[in-house]
Amino acid sequence: MSQQILKIVLLLFLFLFCFSGCGYKEGVLIKEPVSYLWFTGNVQQTFVKIDEKEPFEIGRWVAEQKSSEGKLIYYQIPPGKHRVIVEKNGKVVVDRILFVGNETIQEIQIP
């Protein structure tokens, strides 16, 4: 009798152990929409203004962002329509309106 009770307890424990961790879990992973600008050319002493944001010096920004040699540095922006103005020595050298898609990289060549 005690062996039979032991078997029943063992089977119940095994049953609970096996099926207690099982469950259906559902989820959806949605990536944040993001795009990038890639500035090439002579970026020293060049200021960039994107939309109505504060202008920044691209050469200094690249130097701060560079973590290892050989890596390309991209400036992250949300997808959509953007106006990019690049000034060098007080003169506007690039003035473009860009339509940037999700997960795309738009190159801006600076003379």
N, C-alpha and C positions, 0 to 999 in steps of 0.2 A: 504494500500500500504506500509506504513512504517513497519507494522508488518511482512509483507512478505519479505521485504528487510532485516529486522533484523533476520528472520529465515534463509535466504540464507547466510548472513554473519556468523551467528552462525554455520551453517552446514559446511561452508568452513573452518572456524577456527578449528572446531572439526576434520574435515578431515585432515587438515594440521598438527594438533597437534598429531593425532593418528599415522600417517604414516611418519612423519618426523624423528622419532627416530628409525624406523625400517630399518634395513639394514643387508645384509649378510656379515659377517666378517669371514674370514678364516685364520687359522694359524696352524702351526705345532710346537709342543714343543718337542725339542730334548735335552735329558739330556747329560751333559758332561760325557764322559767315565771316570770312576774312579774305583780304586781298593784300597785295604788297606792291610797293614802288621800289625800283632798283635804279639807283643813280650811278651812271657811268661817266667816264671822261675826267676832266680836271675839276675836282670837287673842292679844292682848296679855296678858302675865302669866298665861298659861295653860300648865299642865304636862300632858303626855300620857304615858301609860304603855301600852305595847302588850305584851300577854302578860306575861311575867316579866322583860322587859328594863328597863333603867334609865330612869326618867322623864326627859323633856327638855322644855325650854321651847319651845313651838311658835313663838311670835313671834320669838324670837332665831334659831331654826333657819331660819325663812322668810327673815329678813334676811340670814343667811349664804349661803343657797342662791340668792337672787335674782341672776340674771346680767344681766337686762335688764328694763326696765319693761314691764308688760303681759303677761308670761309667767306662766302658772299654775305653781305649785310643788306637786308631788306627792311624798308620802312612799312610798318603794318597800318593799313587803313581799312575801313569798312567798304564792302562792294557798293558800287553806284557811281553817280556823277560827281566829279571833283575838278576844281580849278587849281592848277599847279603853276605857281609863278616862281621863277628862279632868277635871282639877281646876283650879278658879279661886278664888283667895283662900282656899285651904284647904278648899273645899267641892267635892264631886263633882258636876259638872253633867252629865256624860255617862258612862254605864256600859253598854256594849253588847257583845254577842257577835256578831261578823260572820262570815259565810261569803262569802269573796271568791273569785271565779273567776279563771281565767287571763286576763291582758290586760284586766282590768276596773278601773274607777276607782270607788271608794266614797266618796261625799261624807259628811263629818261636820260638821254644823252646830253651832257653838258659840254658846250664847246670850250 
